[in-house]
Amino acid sequence: MKFAVMVGALSMSFTCVAQDKAQLREQAKTLAEQLRRVGEPMDRCSLGVRLVDGAIITHVSNGAQLKLGDRLLAINHSDVSGQPADFVVGVLRSIQPGASVEIKVARQSAQESVTAICENSRPVIETILAGLDAATRGKFDECASAFGRRNDLGAFGAGMRVQCAALTKNPNQLSLANMGYDALKEAIAEAHWAPSARPGVVAGLRQAEGMISGQLGEKRFRELVDATKQWPEGEQMYDHSEPDMGLFRQAAEQAVRSRLIDPDSARIEWPFGFLSGSWKPPFQKRIDGYWTCGLVNAKNRMGGYTGRTSFVAVVSPSGIVQYVELGTGRDFDLLSSQCANSIKLLPPAPPNLTASPRSASGGSSIADDLKKLVELKESGALTEAEFQAAKQRLLTAPSQP
């Protein structure tokens, strides 16, 4: 895989729930090897910009003569029009730092010529390699520190930083959320000029919603969503990616009920929404899809309710259940422990998950029943003691499926 393509793939992955240490180590190792194979780090020309395939500039450092959205056409008469980012970097490797280069660009509807003085790429590449080497060794704290040393590494550097930080021991969730916010902000800005990167950015937003909303607030997450609405011809891309949560709930509930002794007695609760990513069951491979943790209470063989216990469900984008498992409710309940550690990453439950099944079928909801009890008490039909007893029965009784 080309270096630029792998950089793009890494920079668009911000989830902190299902990080795979082995996978990240292998990716970092491959990227470092590819850089060294072409002679990096070396003293060679840098234009002080970041670009994507098609030779499109997505970021400009202070003082650079080039502009966002410029399409490079030629560098010192070498044709780079429409070429991959790796090709452009290959041309720059033949030019020394400090040299003056003539660059022809397509800017809006016109062609212009720009003269630029080359910077030295070595400091940037040395920082990237330091971070990649640390990740390869499994030193994720060193990796996060390396990628945090510079603020000009773009979405790739910011994405690597948050991924490595997520794999350190006892990562700080607030710090992770801030890093994820910064990484997504960088990626959204770059995707403004690179439509091919937008699906990955939207997927990253879906993955990071729970983490950012939970730690920084819903308003901060909406700032990122609103920024995607500035994409030319991509204003509705995030909204159109909204999964069918109602379908997910229906499929997951059927799967959960199928694991119960008395399915019709089940009281299923959905405190959170589904998160795009993957779930790692103990001693099994990761399962990709939309996952969530919920609670279920149902009758056992003796006809008594066992008490609320956790469950996890992973559903494909089309609504097919990929995996479902229930906790035991006993000591050393591994699944319940997993859910307890992971729910901080889940987004809030949307209305079509939290709605009472009784309300959805046309019957009264718990809120309706409580309102009736209050009215009966206020009318004098119920004493305070009778009201409290009825209220307690209503709130603790399992809901009807």
C-alpha positions as CSV (number, residue, x, y, z in Angstrom):
1,M,0.0,0.0,0.0
2,K,1.3,3.5,-0.9
3,F,2.5,5.6,2.0
4,A,0.0,8.4,1.3
5,V,-2.9,6.0,1.2
6,M,-1.9,4.4,4.5
7,V,-1.4,7.8,6.0
8,G,-5.0,8.7,5.0
9,A,-6.4,5.5,6.4
10,L,-4.7,6.0,9.7
11,S,-5.6,9.7,10.0
12,M,-9.3,8.9,9.6
13,S,-9.5,6.4,12.4
14,F,-10.1,8.1,15.8
15,T,-12.1,5.6,17.8
16,C,-10.7,4.7,21.2
17,V,-13.0,1.8,22.0
18,A,-11.6,-1.0,19.9
19,Q,-7.9,-0.2,19.3
20,D,-5.9,-3.2,18.3
21,K,-2.3,-2.9,19.5
22,A,-0.9,-5.5,17.1
23,Q,-2.6,-3.9,14.1
24,L,-1.4,-0.4,15.0
25,R,2.1,-1.7,15.6
26,E,2.1,-3.5,12.2
27,Q,0.8,-0.4,10.4
28,A,3.4,1.8,12.0
29,K,6.2,-0.6,11.1
30,T,5.1,-0.7,7.5
31,L,5.0,3.1,7.2
32,A,8.4,3.5,8.8
33,E,9.9,0.9,6.5
34,Q,8.4,2.6,3.4
35,L,9.9,5.9,4.4
36,R,13.3,4.5,5.0
37,R,13.2,2.5,1.8
38,V,13.1,5.8,-0.2
39,G,15.9,7.3,1.8
40,E,14.1,9.2,4.5
41,P,14.9,11.1,6.6
42,M,17.0,13.2,4.2
43,D,17.8,16.9,3.6
44,R,15.4,17.6,0.7
45,C,12.9,20.2,-0.4
46,S,9.6,20.7,1.4
47,L,7.1,23.2,0.1
48,G,5.6,23.8,3.6
49,V,2.3,22.3,2.5
50,R,0.3,19.1,2.8
51,L,-1.4,17.6,-0.2
52,V,-3.5,14.6,-1.3
53,D,-3.6,12.5,-4.4
54,G,-4.3,14.7,-7.4
55,A,-1.6,17.1,-6.2
56,I,-4.2,19.1,-4.3
57,I,-3.0,21.3,-1.4
58,T,-5.0,20.8,1.8
59,H,-2.8,22.7,4.3
60,V,-0.4,25.6,4.0
61,S,2.2,26.6,6.6
62,N,2.7,30.3,7.5
63,G,4.6,32.1,4.9
64,A,4.1,29.6,2.1
65,Q,3.3,31.1,-1.4
66,L,0.8,28.4,-2.2
67,K,-2.8,28.4,-1.2
68,L,-5.4,26.0,0.0
69,G,-7.1,24.2,-2.9
70,D,-4.2,24.9,-5.3
71,R,-3.7,22.0,-7.8
72,L,0.0,21.6,-8.5
73,L,0.7,21.4,-12.3
74,A,4.5,21.5,-12.5
75,I,7.5,21.9,-10.3
76,N,10.6,23.2,-12.1
77,H,9.0,22.1,-15.4
78,S,8.4,18.5,-14.1
79,D,4.7,17.7,-14.8
80,V,2.9,16.7,-11.5
81,S,-0.6,17.5,-12.7
82,G,-3.1,15.0,-11.2
83,Q,-0.4,12.8,-9.8
84,P,-0.5,10.9,-6.4
85,A,1.1,12.7,-3.4
86,D,3.9,10.2,-3.4
87,F,4.9,11.2,-6.9
88,V,5.1,14.9,-6.0
89,V,7.2,14.0,-3.0
90,G,9.5,12.0,-5.3
91,V,10.1,15.1,-7.4
92,L,10.9,17.1,-4.3
93,R,13.5,14.6,-3.2
94,S,15.7,15.6,-6.1
95,I,15.7,19.3,-4.9
96,Q,17.9,20.5,-2.0
97,P,16.6,22.7,0.9
98,G,17.0,26.4,0.3
99,A,16.6,26.1,-3.4
100,S,14.3,28.3,-5.3
101,V,11.6,26.4,-7.3
102,E,9.1,27.5,-9.9
103,I,5.7,26.1,-9.4
104,K,2.8,26.2,-11.8
105,V,-0.6,25.8,-10.1
106,A,-4.3,25.8,-11.1
107,R,-5.9,28.3,-8.7
108,Q,-9.7,28.6,-9.0
109,S,-10.3,29.0,-12.8
110,A,-6.8,30.3,-13.7
111,Q,-3.2,29.1,-13.9
112,E,-0.6,30.9,-12.0
113,S,3.2,30.7,-11.5
114,V,4.7,30.9,-8.0
115,T,8.2,31.0,-6.8
116,A,9.0,29.3,-3.5
117,I,12.0,28.7,-1.4
118,C,12.4,25.1,-0.2
119,E,12.3,24.3,3.4
120,N,14.1,21.2,4.9
121,S,11.8,18.2,5.3
122,R,14.2,16.4,7.7
123,P,12.8,17.7,11.0
124,V,9.2,16.8,10.1
125,I,10.1,13.3,8.9
126,E,12.4,12.6,11.9
127,T,9.5,13.4,14.2
128,I,7.1,11.1,12.2
129,L,9.7,8.3,12.3
130,A,10.2,8.7,16.0
131,G,6.5,8.3,16.6
132,L,6.2,5.3,14.2
133,D,9.2,3.6,15.7
134,A,7.8,4.0,19.2
135,A,4.5,2.6,18.1
136,T,6.2,-0.4,16.4
137,R,7.9,-1.2,19.7
138,G,4.6,-0.9,21.6
139,K,5.8,2.2,23.4
140,F,2.5,4.0,22.9
141,D,3.2,6.7,25.5
142,E,6.4,7.6,23.6
143,C,4.5,7.5,20.3
144,A,1.8,9.9,21.6
145,S,4.5,12.3,22.9
146,A,6.4,12.3,19.6
147,F,3.4,13.1,17.5
148,G,2.5,15.8,20.1
149,R,5.8,17.7,19.6
150,R,4.7,19.4,16.4
151,N,1.5,21.0,15.3
152,D,2.2,20.8,11.6
153,L,1.6,17.1,11.0
154,G,-2.0,17.4,10.0
155,A,-4.7,14.9,10.4
156,F,-2.2,12.0,10.2
157,G,-0.1,13.2,13.1
158,A,-3.1,14.1,15.2
159,G,-4.8,10.8,14.4
160,M,-1.7,8.8,15.3
161,R,-1.3,10.8,18.5
162,V,-4.8,10.0,19.7
163,Q,-4.5,6.3,18.7
164,C,-1.3,5.8,20.6
165,A,-2.6,7.7,23.6
166,A,-5.6,5.5,23.7
167,L,-3.4,2.4,24.0
168,T,-1.4,3.7,27.0
169,K,-2.1,2.4,30.5
170,N,-5.1,4.1,32.1
171,P,-5.5,6.9,29.4
172,N,-7.1,10.1,30.5
173,Q,-10.5,10.2,28.8
174,L,-10.7,14.0,28.8
175,S,-7.3,14.3,27.2
176,L,-8.3,11.7,24.6
177,A,-11.5,13.5,23.8
178,N,-9.6,16.8,23.3
179,M,-7.1,15.0,21.1
180,G,-9.9,13.3,19.1
181,Y,-11.6,16.7,18.6
182,D,-8.4,18.3,17.3
183,A,-7.7,15.3,15.0
184,L,-11.2,15.4,13.5
185,K,-11.0,19.2,13.1
186,E,-7.8,18.7,11.1
187,A,-9.3,15.9,9.0
188,I,-12.5,17.9,8.3
189,A,-10.4,20.9,7.1
190,E,-8.3,18.7,4.8
191,A,-11.3,16.9,3.4
192,H,-12.8,20.3,2.3
193,W,-10.3,20.0,-0.6
194,A,-10.2,16.2,-0.8
195,P,-13.7,14.7,-1.4
196,S,-12.3,11.2,-1.5
197,A,-11.3,11.6,2.1
198,R,-14.8,12.5,3.3
199,P,-16.3,9.0,3.8
200,G,-13.4,8.2,6.2
201,V,-13.9,11.5,8.1
202,V,-17.6,10.9,8.5
203,A,-16.9,7.4,9.8
204,G,-14.4,8.9,12.2
205,L,-17.1,11.3,13.5
206,R,-19.5,8.5,14.0
207,Q,-16.9,6.6,16.0
208,A,-15.9,9.5,18.2
209,E,-19.4,10.9,18.9
210,G,-19.8,9.2,22.3
211,M,-16.2,10.1,23.5
212,I,-16.4,13.7,22.5
213,S,-20.0,14.3,23.5
214,G,-19.5,12.6,26.8
215,Q,-16.3,14.4,27.8
216,L,-16.6,17.8,26.0
217,G,-20.3,18.2,25.6
218,E,-22.8,17.8,22.7
219,K,-22.1,21.3,21.6
220,R,-18.5,20.6,20.9
221,F,-19.4,17.6,18.8
222,R,-22.0,19.5,16.9
223,E,-19.3,22.1,16.0
224,L,-17.4,19.3,14.1
225,V,-20.6,18.1,12.4
226,D,-21.4,21.7,11.4
227,A,-17.9,22.1,9.9
228,T,-18.6,19.2,7.5
229,K,-21.6,21.1,6.2
230,Q,-19.1,23.6,4.7
231,W,-17.8,20.9,2.3
232,P,-18.5,21.9,-1.3
233,E,-21.2,19.5,-2.6
234,G,-20.9,17.5,0.6
235,E,-23.1,19.5,2.9
236,Q,-25.5,16.7,3.7
237,M,-22.9,13.9,3.8
238,Y,-23.0,13.4,7.6
239,D,-26.7,13.5,7.8
240,H,-27.1,11.0,5.0
241,S,-24.8,8.6,7.0
242,E,-27.2,8.4,9.9
243,P,-27.8,4.7,10.5
244,D,-31.3,3.2,11.1
245,M,-31.2,2.9,14.9
246,G,-34.8,1.6,15.0
247,L,-33.7,-1.3,12.7
248,F,-30.7,-1.9,14.9
249,R,-32.8,-2.1,18.0
250,Q,-35.4,-4.5,16.5
251,A,-32.7,-6.9,15.2
252,A,-30.7,-6.7,18.5
253,E,-33.8,-7.3,20.7
254,Q,-34.8,-10.3,18.7
255,A,-31.3,-11.7,19.2
256,V,-31.2,-11.0,22.9
257,R,-34.7,-12.6,23.4
258,S,-33.5,-15.7,21.6
259,R,-30.9,-16.2,24.3
260,L,-33.5,-16.1,27.2
261,I,-35.5,-18.9,28.8
262,D,-38.6,-16.8,28.8
263,P,-38.3,-14.3,25.9
264,D,-41.7,-12.8,26.4
265,S,-40.9,-11.7,29.9
266,A,-37.9,-9.6,28.9
267,R,-37.5,-6.0,29.9
268,I,-34.8,-4.6,27.7
269,E,-33.3,-1.2,28.3
270,W,-31.3,0.9,25.8
271,P,-29.3,3.6,27.8
272,F,-27.0,4.3,24.9
273,G,-26.9,4.6,21.1
274,F,-24.9,2.4,18.7
275,L,-21.3,3.2,17.9
276,S,-19.6,2.5,14.6
277,G,-16.4,0.5,15.2
278,S,-15.7,-3.0,16.5
279,W,-16.2,-5.1,19.6
280,K,-13.5,-7.4,21.0
281,P,-15.0,-10.4,22.8
282,P,-12.6,-12.1,25.2
283,F,-10.4,-14.7,23.4
284,Q,-12.0,-14.0,20.0
285,K,-11.3,-11.8,17.0
286,R,-12.8,-8.3,16.7
287,I,-16.2,-8.0,15.3
288,D,-16.9,-4.9,13.1
289,G,-20.2,-3.1,13.0
290,Y,-22.4,-0.9,15.1
291,W,-22.2,-2.0,18.7
292,T,-23.8,-1.0,22.0
293,C,-24.3,-2.2,25.6
294,G,-27.7,-2.5,27.1
295,L,-29.5,-4.1,30.1
296,V,-32.0,-7.0,30.2
297,N,-34.1,-8.5,33.0
298,A,-36.1,-11.6,32.4
299,K,-37.7,-14.6,34.2
300,N,-35.8,-17.8,34.9
301,R,-37.1,-21.4,35.0
302,M,-38.7,-20.8,38.4
303,G,-40.7,-17.8,37.0
304,G,-38.8,-15.2,39.0
305,Y,-36.9,-12.2,37.5
306,T,-33.2,-12.7,37.6
307,G,-32.3,-9.0,37.9
308,R,-30.8,-6.6,35.3
309,T,-27.7,-7.8,33.6
310,S,-25.6,-6.3,30.7
311,F,-25.7,-7.4,27.1
312,V,-23.7,-6.4,24.1
313,A,-24.9,-6.5,20.5
314,V,-23.0,-5.8,17.2
315,V,-25.1,-5.1,14.2
316,S,-24.1,-4.6,10.5
317,P,-25.0,-1.4,8.7
318,S,-27.8,-3.3,7.0
319,G,-29.3,-4.5,10.4
320,I,-27.9,-8.0,10.5
321,V,-26.8,-9.1,14.0
322,Q,-23.1,-10.0,13.9
323,Y,-22.8,-10.8,17.6
324,V,-24.8,-10.8,20.8
325,E,-23.8,-11.9,24.3
326,L,-25.4,-11.6,27.7
327,G,-23.7,-11.2,31.0
328,T,-24.1,-13.8,33.8
329,G,-25.0,-11.3,36.5
330,R,-22.6,-13.2,38.9
331,D,-19.3,-12.4,40.4
332,F,-16.5,-12.0,37.8
333,D,-19.0,-11.2,35.0
334,L,-16.5,-10.4,32.3
335,L,-19.0,-9.0,29.8
336,S,-20.6,-6.6,32.3
337,S,-17.1,-5.4,33.2
338,Q,-16.3,-4.8,29.6
339,C,-19.5,-2.8,29.1
340,A,-18.8,-0.8,32.3
341,N,-15.4,0.2,30.9
342,S,-16.7,0.9,27.4
343,I,-20.0,2.8,27.9
344,K,-18.1,6.1,28.3
345,L,-17.5,5.9,24.6
346,L,-21.1,5.3,23.6
347,P,-23.3,8.2,22.3
348,P,-26.5,9.1,24.0
349,A,-29.5,7.0,23.0
350,P,-31.6,8.6,20.3
351,P,-35.4,8.8,20.8
352,N,-36.1,5.7,18.7
353,L,-34.0,3.6,21.2
354,T,-35.3,5.1,24.5
355,A,-39.0,5.1,23.6
356,S,-41.0,2.6,25.7
357,P,-42.1,-0.4,23.7
358,R,-45.6,0.0,25.2
359,S,-45.8,3.5,23.8
360,A,-44.5,2.3,20.4
361,S,-47.4,-0.2,20.2
362,G,-50.0,2.3,21.0
363,G,-50.4,1.6,24.7
364,S,-49.5,3.9,27.6
365,S,-45.9,4.6,28.6
366,I,-44.6,4.7,32.1
367,A,-44.7,8.5,31.9
368,D,-48.4,8.3,31.1
369,D,-49.1,6.0,34.0
370,L,-47.3,8.2,36.4
371,K,-49.3,11.2,35.2
372,K,-52.5,9.2,35.9
373,L,-51.3,8.3,39.4
374,V,-50.6,12.0,40.1
375,E,-54.1,13.0,38.9
376,L,-55.7,10.3,41.1
377,K,-53.8,11.5,44.1
378,E,-54.6,15.2,43.5
379,S,-58.3,14.2,43.0
380,G,-58.3,12.5,46.5
381,A,-58.8,9.0,45.0
382,L,-55.4,7.9,46.4
383,T,-53.8,8.7,49.7
384,E,-50.2,9.6,49.9
385,A,-49.2,6.1,51.0
386,E,-51.3,4.5,48.3
387,F,-49.8,6.8,45.7
388,Q,-46.2,6.0,46.8
389,A,-46.9,2.2,46.8
390,A,-48.4,2.4,43.3
391,K,-45.6,4.5,42.0
392,Q,-43.0,2.1,43.4
393,R,-44.8,-0.9,41.8
394,L,-44.9,0.9,38.4
395,L,-41.2,1.9,38.4
396,T,-39.9,-1.5,39.5
397,A,-42.2,-3.8,37.5
398,P,-40.8,-5.2,34.2
399,S,-42.3,-3.5,31.2
400,Q,-44.4,-5.5,28.7
401,P,-42.7,-6.5,25.5
